[in-house]
Amino acid sequence: MKQLFFLLLLAISFESNAQRMKSIFNGKDLAGWTTHGTEKWYVENGELICESGPDKKYGYLSTDKAYKNFELTLQFKQEANGNSGVFFRSSIEGVKISGWQVEVAPKGLHTGGIYESYGRGWLIQPKPEDEQWLKEGQWNTMRIKVNGDEVNTWLNGHPIIQLKDDKVGAGNGFIALQIHDGGGIKVRWKNIRIREL
């Protein structure tokens, strides 16, 4: 009887947590987001697609709202090259972004690690054995938790990094998706959901 009661409480807790997760991509258009740069951002079959444009430069799609402490989940599929990322607590002038990026890149290039743009560079990379959790050419699930000066990432249910950093803790700003420069990049995104902490 006690086990049944515990399982019921657990189920209610999971359902409550799922209900607090709010979609920030409507699957129809880019409402609630702003593009930066000349690279391509569009919606197709309920998926958000980023693709290199003719300039082959950096491009960003940022939330109109700033988020400080949050848990974010999303899915991505790399179709070509796949060098992208998820920025948090960030700001931008033109296409020069300041903030922190959770890396999304081809296998072996540190997906789930944290990079500080126009600052200290790599703050933390995944352990070599954790590079294997990226499924190339398939849908991947990324979870990012940013709370105070702590950042945690998971890829396909596997913990990737844990970081504590005072500078990150002092940061503020939006969430953004990135297209890396160099051209030939195409990444699909869906099920972008957030829970503010």
C-alpha positions in Angstrom: 0.0 0.0 0.0 2.8 2.4 0.9 4.6 1.6 -2.4 1.4 2.4 -4.4 1.0 5.7 -2.5 4.6 6.6 -3.2 4.2 5.8 -6.9 1.1 7.9 -7.1 2.9 10.9 -5.5 5.8 10.4 -8.0 3.4 10.3 -10.9 1.6 13.5 -9.7 5.0 15.2 -9.3 6.1 14.3 -12.8 2.8 15.4 -14.3 3.0 18.7 -12.3 6.6 19.3 -13.6 5.5 18.6 -17.2 2.6 21.1 -16.8 5.0 23.8 -15.7 7.1 23.4 -18.8 6.0 26.0 -21.3 6.5 25.9 -25.0 8.5 28.9 -26.4 8.2 27.8 -30.0 4.7 27.5 -31.4 5.5 25.2 -34.4 4.0 27.7 -36.8 6.2 30.8 -37.1 8.9 32.8 -35.3 6.5 34.7 -33.0 8.4 35.5 -29.7 11.8 35.3 -31.4 14.1 37.8 -33.2 16.5 37.0 -36.0 20.1 38.5 -36.1 22.1 38.3 -39.3 21.4 37.1 -42.8 21.3 33.4 -42.2 18.0 31.5 -42.7 15.5 30.7 -39.9 12.1 29.2 -41.0 9.4 26.8 -39.9 8.6 23.6 -41.8 6.2 20.8 -40.7 6.2 22.1 -37.1 10.0 22.2 -36.9 12.3 25.2 -36.6 15.1 25.1 -39.1 18.3 27.0 -39.2 20.4 27.0 -42.4 23.4 28.9 -43.6 22.7 31.7 -46.0 24.7 33.2 -48.9 26.9 35.2 -46.6 28.0 32.1 -44.6 28.3 34.1 -41.4 27.1 33.7 -37.9 23.4 33.9 -37.3 21.2 33.9 -34.2 17.5 33.5 -33.3 16.9 35.0 -29.8 13.9 34.9 -27.5 12.2 38.3 -27.1 12.1 37.6 -23.4 15.1 37.4 -21.0 15.4 34.3 -18.8 17.6 34.2 -15.7 17.0 30.9 -13.9 15.4 28.1 -15.9 15.3 24.5 -17.1 15.1 24.2 -20.9 14.5 21.1 -22.9 14.6 20.8 -26.7 15.3 18.4 -29.5 17.7 18.9 -32.4 18.7 17.0 -35.5 21.8 17.9 -37.4 21.4 17.5 -41.1 24.5 19.1 -42.5 27.6 19.9 -40.5 25.5 20.7 -37.4 27.7 23.3 -35.8 25.2 25.3 -33.7 24.4 26.0 -30.1 22.1 27.2 -27.5 23.0 30.6 -25.8 21.8 31.7 -22.4 21.9 34.9 -20.4 23.1 36.6 -23.6 22.9 40.0 -25.4 23.8 41.0 -28.9 25.0 43.9 -31.1 24.6 43.1 -34.8 25.8 39.5 -34.8 28.4 39.9 -32.0 26.9 38.0 -29.1 28.0 38.1 -25.5 27.0 35.3 -23.2 27.4 31.5 -22.8 26.7 28.8 -25.3 25.8 25.2 -24.7 27.6 23.6 -27.7 25.7 21.7 -30.4 28.2 20.3 -32.9 29.3 17.1 -34.8 30.4 14.1 -32.8 33.7 14.7 -31.0 33.3 18.5 -30.9 31.9 18.8 -27.4 28.1 18.9 -27.6 26.8 19.9 -24.2 30.0 21.8 -23.2 29.9 25.5 -22.2 31.7 28.1 -24.3 31.9 31.8 -23.3 31.5 33.9 -26.5 34.0 36.8 -26.9 35.4 36.0 -23.4 37.2 33.1 -21.9 36.4 30.6 -24.6 35.8 27.0 -23.4 34.8 26.9 -19.7 34.1 23.2 -19.6 34.0 20.3 -22.2 32.4 16.9 -21.9 34.5 14.0 -20.8 35.8 12.1 -23.9 33.5 9.1 -23.0 30.5 11.4 -23.0 31.0 12.4 -26.6 29.3 9.1 -27.6 25.8 10.1 -26.5 25.3 12.4 -29.6 23.2 10.6 -32.3 24.3 12.0 -35.6 21.6 12.4 -38.2 18.9 11.6 -35.6 16.8 13.5 -33.1 18.6 14.3 -29.8 17.2 15.6 -26.6 19.1 18.4 -24.8 18.3 19.5 -21.2 19.9 22.6 -19.8 19.4 23.8 -16.2 20.7 27.3 -15.3 20.2 28.4 -11.7 22.3 31.1 -10.0 25.9 30.3 -10.7 25.3 26.7 -11.7 24.8 25.2 -15.1 24.0 21.5 -15.8 23.5 19.9 -19.2 22.2 16.5 -20.3 22.2 14.8 -23.7 19.7 12.1 -24.4 19.2 11.5 -20.7 23.0 11.4 -19.9 24.6 14.0 -17.6 27.2 15.9 -19.6 28.6 18.8 -17.6 28.2 20.6 -14.2 29.7 24.1 -13.9 29.8 26.7 -11.1 31.0 30.1 -12.2 30.6 33.5 -10.6 30.5 35.4 -13.9 27.8 33.1 -15.3 25.9 33.8 -12.0 26.0 37.5 -12.6 24.8 37.2 -16.2 21.4 38.2 -17.6 19.8 38.1 -21.0 17.9 36.0 -23.6 18.2 32.5 -24.9 19.3 32.1 -28.5 20.0 29.4 -31.1 23.0 29.8 -33.3 24.2 29.1 -36.8 28.0 28.9 -36.9 29.9 30.7 -39.7 31.5 28.8 -42.6 28.4 27.8 -44.5 26.9 24.4 -45.2 25.1 24.1 -41.9 21.5 22.9 -41.4 19.9 21.9 -38.0 16.3 21.2 -37.1 14.8 22.0 -33.7 11.5 21.1 -32.1 9.7 20.8 -28.7 11.5 23.8 -27.2 10.1 24.1 -23.7 11.1 26.1 -20.6 10.3 26.1 -16.9 11.4 29.2 -15.0 12.9 28.6 -11.6 
